[in-house]
Amino acid sequence: MKERLQELKQEALEKIQAADDTKALQDVRVYYLGKKGQITDVLKGMGKLSKEERPVIGQLANEVRDTLTEALDSKSEQLENEQIEKQLREEAIDVTLPGKPVQAGGSHLLMDVIRDIEDLFTSMGYEVAEGPEVETDYYNFEALNLPKGHPARDMQDTFYITEELLMRTHTSPVQARTMNRHEGRGPVKIICPGKVYRRDTDDATHSHQFTQIEGLYVDEKIRMSDLKGTLNVLAKHLFGEDRKIRLRPSYFPFTEPSVEMDISCKVCGGEGCSVCKGSGWIEILGAGMVHPNVLEMAGFDPDKYTGFAFGMGPERIAMLKYGIEDIRHFYTNDVRFLKQFHRV
């Protein structure tokens, strides 16, 4: 038995060295050291040995096992290293090749315009206010001097959800909600950016969903001249210091008096061209002094408080500022269009 163990040891070591892959090595391990392997098979005959021979053969068997296990582990490590080296040679990467360019994203043009206007007004002491896009009929219309049956409601082309719930048609409800929270105490000085919705046919200048920014300033002794000065600062900030403004009388149910503001055409400098349709002026926004009825419904004393409000469309501002001819470019997510306005 002693001689058989020595033979198996020598035989196994030779096969271990000859193994050229991990599968062949595993086969050697199972053949000699497995539960039904050659070493185990030899040891089954230990029962026929004398008491004196058993410890000697047992010790030898353990030594053979340890030697083969160590040889197997060493060979396994060697084969793994050789496999790694082979992979490195076959899968070598040429680090001198140019990499794939990483497409950097950027903020949307409309968001840039909105943030620019927010930065201007917050620097003048205004706060940014927000409100729900699903609005009640009361805040969208009645609190803004548009009672049920008022003909001006038809101008809004509203998406109704129920008789009392709708998709807001302007951001003016945010003004009404904010004034209510102030409980008749001024000042209220906010701008309200956000999405609005109207039943409209999408074309180059119209969309059923678009954005608005409205502003409100309510306090004691607020005058029309304060509104004009604020709008003048806005126009010069957006379109350049050489822009001029004019205010034309208009009508809005929630302001009295109401005006529309035009800016001098940047293409012709006010001389008249195809862009401004020969007038030298381009309409930009609507504004006016807050109607006493709106103040009163919000809990303000119209004999003590006055205020002004204005509203503009960031899409229109962006179209005028950057020469964009179709409002749908803002919403179709054409990367070729959007990349023109990335700020890197």
C-alpha angles and dihedrals in degrees: 000000000000091000091047092054091050090050092050090049093053093042093050093047091054092050091047092055091046094052110111101186140027093257093057090046092051090051089055091049093052094043095054106023104026125111089263094032130128096264091052091047092055093048091056087076094059090098089073093055126096122255090255094052098047098073091046094051092042092053091047092049091053091049091051091049092049092048093049093044091052091047091048093050092047092049091046091054090048093051092047092052091048090051092051092049090049091051092049090052094046097040099040114154120221100225090190091069114101114256126235111274115250112231107228116210126219141191118281117261092242091053089051090053093046093049091047090055091044090052091051095051097040086055086058093052101267123138125220111240129189136192142178121296090211099066139180122250089240097060095035095050121355098051087051095057094266105119121186111290094025108146092224089068088074090063090065098063091209131208102224121199095180131346090276102030126067145152104270113257095203139004092251092103087069088060092051093048092048093050090050090054090054089059095216097313121119159245104069112175115167146137120211119205121181151110121295132187134216135167098253138140111251113240138136093300105022136063135176088228123037141141133262137188117202128182132204133187119179123174141115117302097007108162140192089254089062089056093048092049092049093049091047090055090048094051094049092046093052102036108020140278093277093063116115125201135208130190120219125194113257141154132254121159093227098050133055119213096024128195141181118220124221128189126211112262111262092205098059100016091237097311095111130261142164092277093059092032091244095300099102089227136089124202112237112165149346127244145152147151113300110262114249089233090058091050092048094049088051091054099258123131104240090203090060104029132051131171148170133233135192137181134199140173116237089206092059092045092050092047092052095041097048102028096248112164103189125052090204090073088075093061108032093074095225103173091208089062097041095049091062090070102041113132107216 
